[in-house]
Structure formats: structure tokens, C-alpha cells
Amino acid sequence: MTLFLGIDGGGTGCRAAVADTQGHVLGQGMAGPANIATDVEGAAANILAATTAALAQAGTGTFTDLHAVLGLAGANVSASAARLQALLPFATTRIATDAMISAKGALQDHDGIVAAMGTGSVFAVQRQGVVRQYGGRGFVLGDEGSGAVLGRALLAEALRAADGFTEMTPLLRDVLDEMGGMEAVISFSFRARPAEFAGLAPRIVAGADAAAERIFGAAAQQVADILTHLHGNSPLPVVFLGGLGPHYAARLADRWQIRPPLGTGLDGALWLARQGGK
């Protein structure tokens, strides 16, 4: 039996879909985070859990029937990708970046730019069927405009306000009080994963506070600068993805032609799997 598996895994969760040779989706499943830059073994466990759920819904097939393409956060770290591959029992496995599957799903065969704005962030440009990834270098060194970076900025701004370096707004006061004060915020920052920082992002994009507006305005400008560079001399339509995508699309709608995605990253992973991972 030949079946195809698509995986879309990021810092917040992992989605799996199993399809037949005609491209009909037979089953889907979900599990926890699958960022292989931060936790290879945890990502493997969640990939297998999501796949198990998808196979159960499909009612047919086993791991060894699956020809898989996995689009994962952190897949641009080759050592992590190699470690993960050794843990997976599928018939064939190709590990791709989440940017690759997002671009293929969102654009299909059309030229364009994809800005995936979730817990992390990554950008991709497709021209004449060739996809090139930009960014996506993780919370410490990149992930511009991402939920994790926004959340970190909110906590940093709260500490600055507590020191009197900037205005203490209602949102900043609420964050300090809810977390238990400055020391608790600092302790949280030492142990928190990107997804935990990203949990604060909805309070920023809500825009009902001066500090939130400053933080999101600065992030939107940084994203705009990146997109300006990616356009170069050949303007392309832009597709925003991820939980924060609609907020950036609304903020930047007057700058470029913004289009809705034609499909999801999971669609892109399945498409690549059926193409033999090309």
C-alpha cells in the first residue's frame, strides 16, 4: 500500500494528514510542538502521535506505508534534521522547512512572497517555481515580528516601565501584577519556551494600550523592511500566514498587493509528498 503523509510542525503544534495516491485526504491528526531546533525527541514523539491519529481516522495503513514530507520549524538546522530522520519509521522521509511547505501551499505554482507569522516567523519567495527561504533562525537570533518576540518585548517593556525608563501603561501594570512582579518576570524569562512568550502576543496586537501599539508598530515596521528587501525590483503579491498574519496584513495592506493563501502548509506538505518530495 502506498500512502502519503504531510506534516506541518511548529513551535505551538503539529498537524498531520494522510492521503491516497489520488490526493484524497483520508485522515488528519494533531499533537504538540514539533520545532526540531529546540527539542528533536519531543518533536519526533509529537509527529508520531499526530500521524497515529491521522492513520486511525483513515482506518488504513501503517507507518511503513507512508511516504512523508515533514515541514518543520528548525529544519534549516541540518544536524537536528538528521537526528530526527533516524527516529522516524516511515517508508521514505523528507524533512523540509516550514517555509517551503507554507510557500507551496499558499502559492501553489504562482510567484509571490509568503510571510508566516506565528510563534516564530519565516519568509519565503517563490519565483518561477523556485522557493527560497529567508529568516526563520529561531527566537534568539531571529523570528522577526513573531509571537515569541512580541511577548518578549512586552515583558522587557514592563521591566523598563518598572524601572521608570518608560511610561507605565495599564497593560504593563497588568502583566507585572499577573506574573507576580519583576523577579517573577525575570525567572519566567530564564525558563520559558518561545511558545510561552508567544502566549502574550494577543494582548499586543489587540492594540488597546500605548505600550502595545509601540511594540506592534515597531514589529510591523521591521516586517515591512524585510518585505521591501524581498520584493527587490520585481513587486510580488504577499500572503500572510499564521496566527498573527491577519494583523500584519491589516497593518501593511496599503503597501503591497496582499492575497489570501490558496492552501495551507499541510496542503503544501502533501503536495510535495505526492511529487516525490521534489
ZIZIQUI-V38315 format. One record per backbone hydrogen bond with DSSP energy under -1.0 kcal/mol. CO is the residue of the C=O (numbers start at 1). NH is the residue of the N-H. If there is no record, write none. Layout:
BEGIN
[[CO,NH] [CO,NH]]
END
This chain:
BEGIN
[[3,67] [4,19] [5,69] [6,17] [7,71] [8,15] [9,73] [10,34] [13,10] [14,31] [15,8] [16,29] [17,6] [18,26] [18,27] [19,4] [20,23] [24,20] [27,18] [29,16] [31,14] [35,38] [35,39] [39,43] [40,44] [41,45] [42,46] [43,47] [44,48] [45,49] [46,50] [47,51] [48,52] [49,53] [50,54] [51,55] [52,56] [53,57] [54,58] [55,59] [62,65] [63,66] [65,3] [66,91] [66,92] [67,5] [68,94] [69,7] [70,96] [71,9] [72,75] [73,36] [74,77] [77,81] [78,82] [79,83] [80,84] [81,85] [82,86] [84,87] [85,88] [92,68] [94,70] [96,72] [97,101] [98,102] [99,103] [100,104] [101,105] [102,106] [103,107] [104,108] [106,262] [107,110] [112,126] [113,239] [114,124] [115,241] [116,122] [117,244] [118,147] [119,148] [120,118] [122,116] [123,134] [124,114] [125,132] [126,112] [127,130] [130,127] [132,125] [134,123] [138,142] [143,146] [146,150] [147,151] [148,152] [149,153] [150,154] [151,155] [152,156] [153,157] [154,158] [155,159] [156,160] [157,161] [158,162] [159,163] [160,165] [161,164] [169,173] [170,174] [171,175] [172,176] [173,177] [174,178] [175,179] [176,181] [181,185] [182,186] [183,187] [184,188] [185,189] [186,190] [187,191] [188,192] [193,196] [193,197] [194,198] [197,200] [198,201] [200,203] [201,204] [201,205] [202,206] [204,207] [209,213] [210,214] [211,215] [212,216] [213,217] [214,218] [215,219] [216,220] [217,221] [218,222] [219,223] [220,224] [221,225] [222,226] [223,227] [224,228] [225,229] [226,230] [227,231] [228,232] [231,234] [237,113] [238,259] [239,115] [241,117] [242,245] [244,248] [245,249] [246,250] [247,251] [248,252] [252,255] [257,238] [264,268] [265,269] [266,270] [267,271] [268,272] [269,273] [270,274] [271,275] [272,277] [273,276]]
END
